[in-house]
Amino acid sequence: MRRFARTLVTAALAATVAGGTAGWASADTQTAVTGPPPGTAAWRADTVSGQPLPDPARATPREVARFFAGLDEGRARSLVRSHPLVAGNLDGAPLPLRYEANRLAVLASGEDRFASLGAPGRQILAFDPRGRGTVAEVFGDLERAAHVSVIVPGSDNDATTYDRPRAPHTGPAGMARALRAASSDSTAVIAWTGYTTPVGVGLDAAQGRLAQAGAVRLARLTQGLNAVGAPDPVLFCHSYGSVVCGLAARDTDATDIVAFGSPGMRADTAAGLHTTARVWAARGPSDWISDVPNVEFAGLGHGADPTSAAFGARPVPAADVAGHTGYLTPGTQSLKAFAAIATGESR
């Protein structure tokens, strides 16, 4: 009987996705951006003093960090000028060099849709123009931060929408700004739109394919932070981004993982994430995500509700959160709790 009921719920999920009810809508299938960035072939063909450059597809972030530690400033900047797209996306490379490389890469793209990312003073940690584009931006001083948080967003986020005007405190950049404003000055926040997100809330959002590709890239990001001496991060994972975090959990050194507005993390319990990080979960009373069945069957759905007692995550108060994107609105219980988690004050 229980199995029959589960099948019925799964069928309801499929109908929900296909029919556009309960906040779901059909959408185009997306092709995940994977592998090293454009320009990698030229990078591999180059050398420094006759020595090969670290392969973006194979070198670990620690190997990249060791390589740059052996370069003088002139040679390092020469690589940035010659190969901005590769240098800007090379986890383990010095942060100032990545910021400069990505500024050059944005300007070299010649595309108006990315132009604002190249403005002076912006700290673009990663930029890839392929497809809809991916981008990561740092708010605060990542080189000297005592605490680091990463915002992992859900559907409809990419480099083309990153700077689009939207409601304050929503979207990856808005959430990052709000979290940093609520935290101490010693906290740096990364708005990480570093994977191909679903468009709309259709089959891509109900499946784990894009999340699996994103999880590889998120794990690499955290390894890169470790390689440059940054503190172990806190991951704040919104909506479909919590699926990415769930799949990446075992391969990161995050101290805390916070899922909010989550459809599931592809695990039955917090222990099933196989991480030493503290796991937290929040869901507001008017968040439409509560209408999505918490199942995983035949590739559809993302499993148990992270806010359920059975899942075992630590609860984050969210009774005053409005809608699906209001979790970092100033004055909310959730933002206050997020800030405490980001600064290590919540145990």
Secondary structure per residue as TSV (DSSP state, phi and psi in degrees):
chain	resnum	aa	ss	phi	psi
A	1	M	-	360.0	-43.3
A	2	R	H	-62.4	-41.0
A	3	R	H	-65.6	-38.2
A	4	F	H	-63.9	-41.1
A	5	A	H	-64.2	-40.3
A	6	R	H	-62.3	-40.8
A	7	T	H	-62.9	-39.9
A	8	L	H	-63.4	-41.1
A	9	V	H	-65.2	-40.4
A	10	T	H	-63.8	-40.5
A	11	A	H	-62.0	-37.4
A	12	A	H	-64.4	-38.3
A	13	L	H	-61.5	-46.4
A	14	A	H	-60.7	-41.3
A	15	A	H	-66.2	-37.4
A	16	T	H	-62.5	-46.4
A	17	V	H	-62.6	-46.1
A	18	A	H	-72.2	-33.6
A	19	G	H	-93.9	-11.9
A	20	G	T	80.1	20.5
A	21	T	-	-89.8	168.4
A	22	A	T	53.6	34.8
A	23	G	T	90.6	-7.4
A	24	W	-	-91.0	148.1
A	25	A	-	-147.6	150.9
A	26	S	-	-66.3	152.5
A	27	A	-	-155.9	164.2
A	28	D	-	-72.2	145.6
A	29	T	-	-72.7	133.6
A	30	Q	-	-101.6	148.2
A	31	T	-	-99.1	120.2
A	32	A	-	-67.5	135.7
A	33	V	-	-79.3	121.1
A	34	T	-	-135.1	170.1
A	35	G	S	75.6	178.3
A	36	P	S	-68.8	161.2
A	37	P	-	-75.1	168.4
A	38	P	T	-57.2	146.6
A	39	G	T	94.6	-1.2
A	40	T	H	-65.0	-36.3
A	41	A	H	-61.5	-43.4
A	42	A	H	-66.9	-38.1
A	43	W	H	-60.7	-46.2
A	44	R	H	-64.3	-28.8
A	45	A	H	-80.5	-13.9
A	46	D	-	-87.8	164.8
A	47	T	E	-143.1	165.7
A	48	V	E	-125.1	116.9
A	49	S	T	52.6	37.4
A	50	G	T	82.8	-4.0
A	51	Q	E	-96.9	139.6
A	52	P	E	-66.7	154.5
A	53	L	-	-84.9	153.5
A	54	P	-	-62.4	132.2
A	55	D	-	-70.6	119.6
A	56	P	T	-58.5	-24.3
A	57	A	T	-88.9	-17.9
A	58	R	T	-124.9	-31.1
A	59	A	-	-69.8	138.4
A	60	T	-	-76.0	158.3
A	61	P	H	-56.0	-35.7
A	62	R	H	-66.2	-37.5
A	63	E	H	-66.4	-38.4
A	64	V	H	-62.9	-44.4
A	65	A	H	-61.2	-42.2
A	66	R	H	-64.2	-38.7
A	67	F	H	-60.8	-49.9
A	68	F	H	-69.2	-28.6
A	69	A	H	-64.1	-23.7
A	70	G	T	-91.0	1.7
A	71	L	S	-101.1	146.2
A	72	D	-	-80.3	167.8
A	73	E	H	-61.6	-37.2
A	74	G	H	-62.9	-46.4
A	75	R	H	-66.3	-40.1
A	76	A	H	-62.1	-45.4
A	77	R	H	-69.1	-29.2
A	78	S	H	-64.1	-39.9
A	79	L	H	-64.9	-38.6
A	80	V	H	-61.7	-44.3
A	81	R	H	-68.1	-35.8
A	82	S	H	-81.2	-31.9
A	83	H	-	-136.2	60.5
A	84	P	H	-62.0	-38.3
A	85	L	H	-66.9	-36.5
A	86	V	H	-74.9	-50.2
A	87	A	H	-60.8	-35.9
A	88	G	H	-71.0	-20.9
A	89	N	T	-109.3	12.3
A	90	L	-	-91.6	98.2
A	91	D	T	-61.1	128.0
A	92	G	T	107.5	-16.3
A	93	A	S	-74.0	152.9
A	94	P	-	-57.0	140.0
A	95	L	H	-61.4	-45.9
A	96	P	H	-59.3	-35.7
A	97	L	H	-66.5	-38.5
A	98	R	H	-66.7	-41.7
A	99	Y	H	-59.2	-46.0
A	100	E	H	-66.9	-41.7
A	101	A	H	-60.8	-43.1
A	102	N	H	-71.2	-31.6
A	103	R	H	-61.3	-44.7
A	104	L	H	-65.4	-39.6
A	105	A	H	-65.8	-40.2
A	106	V	H	-63.1	-45.9
A	107	L	H	-64.2	-38.7
A	108	A	H	-69.3	-23.3
A	109	S	H	-65.6	-28.7
A	110	G	-	65.3	17.2
A	111	E	-	-104.2	127.0
A	112	D	G	-60.4	-31.8
A	113	R	G	-66.4	-19.4
A	114	F	G	-107.1	-4.0
A	115	A	G	-55.6	-40.9
A	116	S	G	-64.8	-22.6
A	117	L	G	-66.9	-20.4
A	118	G	G	-92.2	9.4
A	119	A	S	-64.9	145.3
A	120	P	T	-56.5	141.2
A	121	G	T	91.0	-14.7
A	122	R	-	-78.0	141.7
A	123	Q	-	-108.5	81.7
A	124	I	E	-85.7	113.2
A	125	L	E	-83.4	-26.2
A	126	A	E	-154.4	145.8
A	127	F	E	-154.6	128.5
A	128	D	E	-140.4	118.0
A	129	P	-	-81.3	-2.7
A	130	R	S	-64.5	143.8
A	131	G	T	61.7	-133.1
A	132	R	T	-79.1	-8.6
A	133	G	-	90.7	143.8
A	134	T	E	-123.4	152.9
A	135	V	E	-156.1	148.0
A	136	A	E	-135.4	137.4
A	137	E	E	-131.1	142.7
A	138	V	E	-101.3	132.7
A	139	F	E	-114.6	117.7
A	140	G	S	105.6	-175.0
A	141	D	-	-100.7	93.5
A	142	L	T	-67.3	-28.6
A	143	E	T	-68.6	-29.6
A	144	R	T	-116.5	5.1
A	145	A	-	-65.1	141.8
A	146	A	S	-86.7	-21.7
A	147	H	E	-139.5	143.6
A	148	V	E	-131.1	132.8
A	149	S	E	-123.2	151.6
A	150	V	E	-126.3	124.7
A	151	I	E	-89.2	121.5
A	152	V	E	-112.3	104.7
A	153	P	-	-85.4	173.1
A	154	G	-	-105.3	-143.3
A	155	S	T	-59.5	153.8
A	156	D	T	70.3	23.3
A	157	N	-	-116.8	134.0
A	158	D	S	-164.5	-177.3
A	159	A	T	-69.6	-21.3
A	160	T	T	-82.2	-23.2
A	161	T	T	-105.7	-4.3
A	162	Y	T	-55.6	-41.5
A	163	D	T	-101.4	8.2
A	164	R	S	-67.0	134.2
A	165	P	-	-57.8	135.3
A	166	R	-	-153.4	177.6
A	167	A	S	-56.7	138.5
A	168	P	T	-56.1	148.2
A	169	H	T	70.9	13.2
A	170	T	-	-118.6	170.0
A	171	G	H	72.0	161.6
A	172	P	H	-60.3	-44.0
A	173	A	H	-68.6	-43.6
A	174	G	H	-62.5	-41.3
A	175	M	H	-65.2	-40.0
A	176	A	H	-65.3	-43.4
A	177	R	H	-62.1	-42.9
A	178	A	H	-64.8	-42.0
A	179	L	H	-66.1	-42.1
A	180	R	H	-66.7	-39.2
A	181	A	H	-63.4	-31.8
A	182	A	H	-85.4	-13.0
A	183	S	S	-101.5	-175.6
A	184	S	-	-79.6	163.4
A	185	D	T	-65.3	-16.8
A	186	S	T	-84.8	6.4
A	187	T	E	-102.8	130.8
A	188	A	E	-107.1	140.8
A	189	V	E	-123.9	131.5
A	190	I	E	-105.9	121.6
A	191	A	E	-87.7	106.0
A	192	W	E	-108.1	96.1
A	193	T	E	-102.6	62.5
A	194	G	-	-99.5	14.0
A	195	Y	S	-141.2	165.6
A	196	T	-	-79.6	113.2
A	197	T	-	-89.3	158.9
A	198	P	-	-63.4	153.8
A	199	V	S	-104.3	124.8
A	200	G	T	70.2	-162.9
A	201	V	T	-128.8	61.5
A	202	G	S	-105.1	-144.5
A	203	L	H	-62.4	-36.3
A	204	D	H	-57.9	-40.6
A	205	A	H	-73.4	-23.9
A	206	A	H	-87.2	-11.9
A	207	Q	S	-107.5	169.5
A	208	G	S	-102.7	3.9
A	209	R	H	-59.0	-51.4
A	210	L	H	-68.8	-33.5
A	211	A	H	-66.2	-37.6
A	212	Q	H	-63.2	-43.6
A	213	A	H	-65.2	-39.8
A	214	G	H	-66.0	-35.4
A	215	A	H	-62.0	-38.5
A	216	V	H	-61.4	-43.1
A	217	R	H	-72.4	-35.4
A	218	L	H	-67.2	-43.0
A	219	A	H	-60.8	-39.6
A	220	R	H	-64.2	-39.9
A	221	L	H	-58.3	-47.9
A	222	T	H	-65.9	-34.3
A	223	Q	H	-65.8	-36.3
A	224	G	H	-67.1	-38.8
A	225	L	H	-62.0	-42.9
A	226	N	H	-60.9	-39.9
A	227	A	H	-67.2	-27.5
A	228	V	T	-98.3	10.8
A	229	G	T	84.7	14.9
A	230	A	-	-75.8	153.4
A	231	P	-	-62.9	155.6
A	232	D	-	-59.0	134.9
A	233	P	-	-86.4	163.9
A	234	V	E	-102.9	130.5
A	235	L	E	-100.2	121.0
A	236	F	E	-105.7	112.2
A	237	C	E	-117.9	110.4
A	238	H	E	-100.0	132.9
A	239	S	T	54.5	-125.4
A	240	Y	H	-61.3	-23.5
A	241	G	H	-60.8	-26.9
A	242	S	H	-70.8	-25.1
A	243	V	H	-67.9	-43.3
A	244	V	H	-58.6	-47.8
A	245	C	H	-64.1	-37.6
A	246	G	H	-61.3	-41.8
A	247	L	H	-74.6	-27.4
A	248	A	H	-88.7	-13.9
A	249	A	G	-50.2	-46.5
A	250	R	G	-68.7	-17.6
A	251	D	G	-107.1	10.9
A	252	T	-	-115.1	165.5
A	253	D	-	-109.0	30.8
A	254	A	-	-59.9	142.4
A	255	T	S	-81.4	-32.4
A	256	D	E	-144.1	146.8
A	257	I	E	-127.8	121.7
A	258	V	E	-114.6	116.5
A	259	A	E	-102.1	125.7
A	260	F	E	-137.3	140.3
A	261	G	S	60.5	38.9
A	262	S	-	-92.1	136.7
A	263	P	S	-85.4	-2.0
A	264	G	-	133.8	161.6
A	265	M	-	-121.2	17.9
A	266	R	S	61.7	36.5
A	267	A	S	-150.7	150.8
A	268	D	S	-79.8	-27.8
A	269	T	S	-144.2	165.9
A	270	A	S	-61.2	-37.6
A	271	A	G	-62.2	-29.6
A	272	G	G	-69.9	-9.3
A	273	L	G	-77.7	-15.5
A	274	H	-	56.3	52.5
A	275	T	-	-133.4	152.2
A	276	T	S	-87.5	-4.5
A	277	A	S	-68.3	148.5
A	278	R	E	-71.2	135.7
A	279	V	E	-110.5	128.2
A	280	W	E	-123.0	157.6
A	281	A	E	-149.0	143.7
A	282	A	E	-141.6	143.0
A	283	R	-	-149.1	125.9
A	284	G	-	-76.5	159.8
A	285	P	T	-68.2	-22.8
A	286	S	T	-110.4	14.2
A	287	D	-	-74.2	122.7
A	288	W	G	-65.1	-14.3
A	289	I	G	-61.2	-21.3
A	290	S	G	-67.1	-16.9
A	291	D	G	-84.3	-7.4
A	292	V	S	-85.5	123.9
A	293	P	-	-59.3	132.0
A	294	N	-	-89.8	77.1
A	295	V	-	-134.9	166.9
A	296	E	-	-141.7	114.0
A	297	F	B	-154.7	131.0
A	298	A	T	53.3	35.7
A	299	G	T	85.4	-5.6
A	300	L	B	-103.6	140.6
A	301	G	S	86.0	164.3
A	302	H	-	-124.7	15.2
A	303	G	-	91.1	-157.7
A	304	A	S	-61.0	152.0
A	305	D	-	-72.2	117.4
A	306	P	T	-63.1	-19.2
A	307	T	T	-88.3	-4.0
A	308	S	S	-74.3	149.4
A	309	A	T	-60.1	-35.5
A	310	A	T	-65.9	-27.9
A	311	F	T	-68.6	-38.3
A	312	G	-	92.0	13.0
A	313	A	-	-78.1	157.8
A	314	R	E	-75.8	131.7
A	315	P	E	-76.9	142.9
A	316	V	-	-112.5	126.5
A	317	P	-	-62.1	134.3
A	318	A	-	-148.8	25.7
A	319	A	T	-65.2	-23.2
A	320	D	T	-103.9	14.2
A	321	V	-	-81.6	133.7
A	322	A	-	-102.1	125.8
A	323	G	T	70.1	-159.6
A	324	H	T	-90.9	-17.7
A	325	T	T	-122.2	13.6
A	326	G	-	-94.1	15.3
A	327	Y	T	-70.1	-23.2
A	328	L	T	-110.6	24.1
A	329	T	-	-70.7	129.7
A	330	P	T	-54.4	137.8
A	331	G	T	94.1	-12.3
A	332	T	-	-78.4	152.7
A	333	Q	H	-60.3	-37.4
A	334	S	H	-65.4	-43.6
A	335	L	H	-64.4	-40.3
A	336	K	H	-60.3	-42.5
A	337	A	H	-68.9	-40.2
A	338	F	H	-59.8	-43.8
A	339	A	H	-61.9	-39.1
A	340	A	H	-65.5	-37.6
A	341	I	H	-68.4	-41.7
A	342	A	H	-62.2	-33.2
A	343	T	T	-98.2	6.5
A	344	G	T	76.8	15.3
A	345	E	-	-84.0	-18.0
A	346	S	-	-96.7	128.2
A	347	R	-	-124.9	360.0
